[in-house]
Amino acid sequence: MSLCLEDVKRIARLARIAVSDEEADAVLGQMNGIFALIEEMQAVPTASIEPMSHAQDVVVRLREDVVSEGDQHELFQSIAPQVEAGLYLVPKVIE
Amino acid sequence: MLNASLTELARLLEAKQISSVELTQSLLGRIERLNPTLNAFVTVRAETSLAQAREADARRARGDALPLTGIPVAQKDIFCAHGWPTTCGSRMLSNFVAPYDAEIIRRFDAAGVVNLGKTNMDEFAMGSSNETSFFGPVRNPWAPAAVPGGSSGGSATAVAARLAPAATGTDTGGSIRQPAALCGISGIKPTYGVVSRYGMIAFASSLDQAGPMAKSAEDLALLLNVMAGFDPRDSTSLDRPPEDYARDLAKPLTGLRIGLPKQYFAEGVNADVLRAIEEAIAGFRRLGCETVEVDLPNTRLSIPVYYVLAPAEASSNLARYDGVRYGHRAAHYTDLTDMYQKSRAEGFGPEVKRRILIGTYVLSHGYYDAYYLQAQKLRRLIAHDFAEAFKVCDVIMGPTSPTTAFDLGAKSGDPVQMYLSDIFTIAVNLAGLPGMSIPAGFGDDGRPVGLQVIGNYFSEARMLNVAHQYQLATDWHRRVPAGLEVDAQ
């Protein structure tokens, strides 16, 4: 499998990362090198193997569905790029 | 004093032969002198550290000191510490001041440990050489032209150069063990789930694990006693009874069965590294250990599996950096999507972008089964290999890294070559096992060689015992880089 320049640009759009033509070109060669490395695993037969999604076969714990934190919005918003009246400011998305 | 073990420092503090303030001042002075060259620390706040040291001295005077009260420890800049800049080596977080403490920072605070500063690291812990940090590369104290390894390279250099008695690190594919090996110090990645991940900036959640880095295994045991333990705020934290990781240090090694994977002693390992490791194994035989060959047939697959799973998890974890709530936001943009795209393009460096792109691709529609699902299945095969090996041995040993520290820039243009340098460490993370690296000699180039010790789940105390007994019989861990001797200062 080999990626082309359009693939890289499409993936970058999905990942919400702006890339110039030069950057996409540079990344293309490196990604193809990495995918050549990854291809090695495709040949292994795995039909009967259960996927392992966690480092150990344990059930991830859930907490009680109760409020456990106080209101800290002022503290957390003090490090935000732009806030107003307790709201995060972003460019207008609805006219 | 700066060469002393944590036990010796604790004894000096207890006997009031030194104060925590004196110790902290001495280290801060050394950091001021040497950090401009080594670049191991990205943030030092002398007044904050000294205030903690004064509080520790007062606590000791009150008689309620714990074993590490008053001892300074450097913290990898991946751990949120309230009021401290926490950059994760990235421009994206270069303006981020953490509004809360990571669980391990809280535990260190509760133990009266002094935060000596935040150490440099590969951006978002992605790298094996510490060259991807937004704050510039760290230098290896044994060879200033060489890398310290990554991603906990700042922590490794800080300990090796005696800028800190100990430091914290994180290990997603070898990021504690490989820099420990390349800098000639000791480091342990515990079993996944033993140390809380709360407040540790996430890279690949099913692989990331925090652990200590120090001069010796004995010091690691004392640090792990503070760091480890159940945390209800981390859903991956394991609810197990507290352990004393120093309890088995004195146990003799007679009859210990060491598994030697044939794949770890094959082609691809430098001859001088192999020589040092074989000499270390011979040392263990002299201590009464037996060796047995074991087979880890899927070792080669661990790199492709890792470079599917880790980027997939990273692409998801790093989606939160969008310039809205915290972190870098681009100055000029036209609409919301443009703001996201430019903020992320400016905030992330090339290695992070590359991994996000790979992760986005392998999770995208039509490719999920071929890449992500296949990698998860192979992960089980890799874990099964270890389970089979541990039926015939107590610990597994081999080189931590196939080479000694390589020169800055030697691999940075070729990601595949860089990735291959983690061939012996990655499988341990995929299986969730504990692994450590201890100094085991030097290569022909005078750069340190690390011996990797891999244990079965929750066998940290036994592994630390194995490493401690070796360190009682050798002095590799006591060596200090030329020109950085403490007495010469």
Interface residues (C-beta under 8 A of the other chain):
Chain A: L3 D7 V8 I11 A12 R13 L14 A15 R16 I17 A18 V19 V27 Q30 M31 G33 I34 F35 A36 L37 I38 E39 E40 M41 Q42 V44 T46 I49 E50 P51 M52 S53 H54 A55 Q56 V58 V60 R61 L62 R63 Q72 L75 F76 Q77 S78 I79 A80 P81 Q82 Y88 V90 P91 V93
Chain B: N95 F96 V97 P99 Y192 G193 S206 L207 P232 S235 T236 L238 D239 R300 L301 I303 P304 V305 Y307 V308 S315 A319 D322 G323 V324 R325 Y326 G327 H328 R329 Y333 T334 D335 L336 T337 D338 M339 Y340 Q341 K342 R344 A345 F348 P350 K353 R354 I356 L357 I358 T360 Y361 S364 A370 Y371 L373 Q374 A375 Q376 K377 L378 R379 R380 L381 A383 D414 P415 V416 Y419 N429 L430 A431 G432 Y457
